[in-house]
Amino acid sequence: MEKIITSESVNIGHPDKTCDYIADAFLDEALKEDKDSQMAVECSIKNDKLFIYGEASTKAKIDYDKIAQNILKEIGYQNNFKIIKEISEQSPEIHNAVIQKEINANDQGMVFGYATNETPMFMPLPIMVAHALMKEYESFRKKNPKDFFADAKAQVSVAYDNDKPKRFHTILLSVSHSEKMSLDEIKKKIKANVIDKVLKKYQKYNDKNLNILINPSGKFTIWGSFSDSGTVGRKIIVDTYGGVGRVGGGCFSSKNATKVDRSGAYYARYVAKNIVANNLCDRCEISLCFAIGMPKPIAINIDSFNTNKVPMEKIYQFVEKNFDFSVGNIIKELGLLEPIYKNTAVYGHFGKENYPWEKIKKVSF
């Protein structure tokens, strides 16, 4: 029986994503000067105001205003923003619990990592296509800055049969644009320059009954923070697996590596991907449970969704032999003290070959 799985992606001009991107730019700036920075500086945006707030324990000198204003101009805002800041140092109680001889988790919580062999990057097809559409749109709108703007969303529905993707069901794009553009003109340009280009790479899933929707609400001339408010961490489904597989209780952006909401989720993805890549199962989800002030997860669970090619006991043995879930090792093995975070904030944290948690590790059985 067919089932439909839908995922969405949002572009950098969506106010939530704008905030994620700015927050991770702050983190990168801190790590460039001080690898031991403890950062959780977030932001929220509405109209011409940007609120920057959170905790920062770092030796780095960060010009928050300059970083934020430059990014807002890069996105396409013509106005200057009023910036309001409320930033303090990390609580010494938390700092003392985390920074010891062995690095401990900076928070409690559960995180999840997921992988599937339905795409070459071991990611679910709907979220990968949704991200691809947004990347293509971003490239297109930068070549047409007077006509199209940075706020946009893509949504991809895929029909599955026996848990395997069979065909595209619906492609939906909503893009911001100039008042001079007619709806017919928008539809023609977006279909030809964005949708058709992306779908050429996925021809096996094209279907004559594919439903394509472009700006179904009509006009989208008021965009970004003047159309909506935004804040860090409100797009965790977009950031992860598009609704396939579970997500933890915390977001990623703004957080440095001792915060296991981020680093633990990255390592869980790393392990799940390596399990699937080594053909131990077709799909895999790793769940980890951390306690603040403790160096290792207090619980680890592996779910193969009954797709395992070997007994589950063998998969657990494989994981125990090849992976170390201690916070200190996660940070070291994945190189999480480097300023690599800003570009994770758009088009998903997973499925990008250049990140260390996406590598296929040399393993032993």
N, C-alpha and C positions, 0 to 999 in steps of 0.2 A: 504494500500500500504506500502511495506517495505521501510525503509530508513536506511542508514548506518551512525552510529556515531562513530568517531574515536578519541581516546585520547592517549597521550604518557606520559611516565615517563623516567627520566634519572637518572643514578646512580651517586654516590658521586664523581667518577673520571671524570665525564664530567666537563670541566673547568668552566662553568657557575655555576654549583652546588657546585663545590669546593669553589668558591668565596662566595656563599651564606652561606655555612657552616662555613667558617672562620669568616665572618662578624658577624654571630650570636654567635660565640664563644667569640668574643670581647665583644659583648653586655652582655652575661652571666657573663663574668669576671667583668665587671663594676658593674653589679647589685649585685654581691656577696658582694661587699664592700660598695656600695653606691646605695641605692634604688632610689634615686632622680636623678640618672645619665640621662643626655640627650645625646643620642648617635645616630650618623648616620655615622659610619665609615665603608666605603665600601672597596672593593679591585678589582683589575683586574690582570689577569695572562696571560703571554705569554712566551713560552720557559722556561728559568730558572730564570725569573724575576717576582716578585710579587709587585704590586703597591698598597699601602695602603693609603687611603686618606679620608677626610671628616671632620666632626665636632664632638667634644666630650667635654661636660661640665660635669666633674665628679671628685670626690675626690679619686676615685680608682686609684691605680698604675697598669697600664696594660702593660705587656711585650708583645707588639704586635709581635715582631720578634719571640720570643720563642713559642707563641701560634700557629702562622702560620707555623713555621718550623715543629713543632710536628705533626700538622694535615697533612701536606704534606707527612711526612714520614709514618704516619698512613695509608694514602691513597695508598702508594706504590711507591712514587718517591724515587729514589736512590741518587739523587743529592741534594746538598744544593742550595737554591735559594738566589739570590741577592734581597734584600728587599729595596724598595724605599718608604719613608713615607712623606706625606704632610697632617698634621692634625692640625686643629685650633679649638678654642672654638666656641660654638654656638653663632650666632649673638645676641648681647644684646637686640636688638629690638625685635627679635622673642622670646627670653627668657622672657622678661618682659611682652609680650603679653600672654604667656602661663602660667607662674607660678604666679598666683594671689590667692586670697582667695578661688576661685573656679577654678579648673584646666580647662584650655581652650584647644581647638584643636591647634595642632602645625603646621597645614597646612590646606589649603583648599582642596577640592576634593570630588569626589563621590566614594562610595564603594558599593559592592554588597555581599550578602550572599544567598546561595542556598541550598535547600534540596529536596530530592525525596525519596519516599518509595520503590524504586525498589531494594534496598539492605538493609541489617540489620543496616548498619551504616548511612543510609539515604544519601548515595552518589550515583552518577551515576556509573553504572556498568563498563563502559570502563576504567575510570581512576582508579578505585579500582583494577581491574585486572592488569592494566599496572604497578601500584605500587607494587602489589604482585609479579609480575614477576621480578622486579628489586630487591626487598628484597630477593627473593629466589636466584637470581644470585649473590648478594653480599655475601650471606652465602656460596654458592658453590665456588666462586672464592677465598675466604679466605682460604678454605680447599685445594685449588690448586693454590697457589700463583706463581708457576713457569710457569704455563700454561695460566692462565687467569688474566686479569688486571681490574682495577677499572672503566675504562671508558666504559659505555654501555648505550644503549637506548632500550626501549620497546615501541611498538605501538600496540594497540588493537582496532580492528574494530568490532562493534556489530551491527547486524541487528535488527531493531525495527519494530514492527507491532502495529499500534494504540498506539504509544508512550510507548510501553512495550517491554523490551528486550526479544528477542526470541532465538537467536543463535549467536555463535561466527562466524564471517565472515573471519577475517584474524588476525593472530598473527605474529608480526614481532619483532625479536630481532637482534640487532647488538652489538657484544661484542668484546673488545680488547683482544689480545692473543699473545702468544709466536710465534716467527717465525718458531719454530719446529713443530707447529701444522698444520696438513693438514685441508683443508676445510671440508672434509667428517668427520674427527674426531671431529671437532668443532661442526658440526651439530648434530652428534649422541649424544655427551655429553650434549650439551645444551638442546636438546629435552628431553632426559631421566632424567636429573638432575634438570632442571628448568621448562620447559614448562609443561611436563606431571605431575609433582608434583603439580603445581598450578591449572591446569585444572581439576584435581581430585576433587578439592573443589567446582568446578562449573559445575558438570556433566550435569545438566539440560540444559545448553546452548551449550554443545558439539554437533557438527554436522559432518556428514560423509564427507561433502564437505569443511570442514575447510581448509583454505589455511595457511600453516605455512612457514614463510620465516626466515631464519637464515643467517646473514651476506651476504645479497644479493649482496653487492659490492665486495665480495671476501676478500682479506687480510685486517686486521685491527691491524697491529703490532705497528704503531706509534700512540700513544694515549695521551690524556690529553692536557696539555699546549704545547706539542711539535707537536701536530696535529692541534690544534685550539687555539684561544684565548678565554678568559672567563671574565665575569664581573658580579657583583651583579645585580639581578633583571631582568634577561633576560628570565626567565622561569616561568612567572606568570600564564600561562595557566596550566603548570604542577603543580604549587603550589596550584591551586584552584580546578576547577571542570572539567578540561580536555576539555574545549571548550563548555561544556554544561552550560548555564547560562553566564551572563556577568561578566567582571572583571573591576575594577576601573583603574584609571590612574597611580597608583603607586604600587611599589613592597612592600614586607614585610620585607625581611631580612635586617639586620643592624639597624632597627628602633626601638626605645623604645616606650613605650605605649602611650605617649602623641601624637605620630604621628598616626593620625587616618587612614592613609592608611592601617595600620596594625590592630590597636585595633578596629577601626570601622568595618573593614571587619570580624574580629573575632566575634564581637557582632552580626553583621548581620547574620552570619552563625548560631550562637547560637539561635537567635530568629526564623529564618526560620526552623531550625531543630525542635524546640519545637512546632511550629505550625503544622508541618507534623506529628510529633510523637504523638500529641494529636488528630490526625485524623480529623483535620479541613480542610485539603486538601491533595491531593496526591503529588503535587509539589508546591514549594513556592520559590519566590525570593524577597528578601528585598533590596531596594536601599536606601542609605543614602547620604545626601549632607551636607558637613561641611564647615564652614568658619573659617579661622585662627583667633584666639583670642576670639572665642565664645564657650560657654560651651556645647551647644547642637546642633544637626543637624538642619539645616534650612529647610530641607524637608525630609520626609519619605514616601516611596511608597511600597506597597505590591502587588505582582502579583501572583495569584494562577494558571495562565494558564488555567482558566475555569475548574479546578479540585476541586474547593471548595465544601465541603459538607454542609456548612452553608453560609448564606449571607456574602458578603465581609465586610459589616458593623460590623458583629459579630466578624470577625477576627481582625479588627482594634480595637474593644473594648477589645478583649482578650489581644492584644499586649499592649495597653495603661494601662491596669490593672496590668500587670505582669512584664513589662520591662521598665527600665529607661535608655534612650540613652545618658544621659550626660556623658561627657568624664571621669569625676571623678568617677561616678558609674561604668562605663565600666571597668576601671582599678581596682576598688575595688572588684566588683562582680566576675570578672574573674581572680583575683590574678595576674595581669600583671606586678607587680614589682618584681616577683620572677625570678631567672635565669633559665628559662624553654625553651629557644628559640633555642639552637643549633640543637636539634634533630627535630625541625619543618622544618629545611631547606632541608631535603631529604625526599622523598616519600610523599610529600604533607603536607599542614598545616591542612587539614580537614580529618575527617574520622578516627581519632586515638582516641580511647576511653579514654586515660589517660589525655587528655587536657580539661581544664575547659569549654571551649566554645563548647565542645561536650556533655556536661552533659544534661540530661533531668531534667528540673527544676520542683519542686513542684509548681503547678500553681492553680489559682482559676478562675472560669468561671463566 
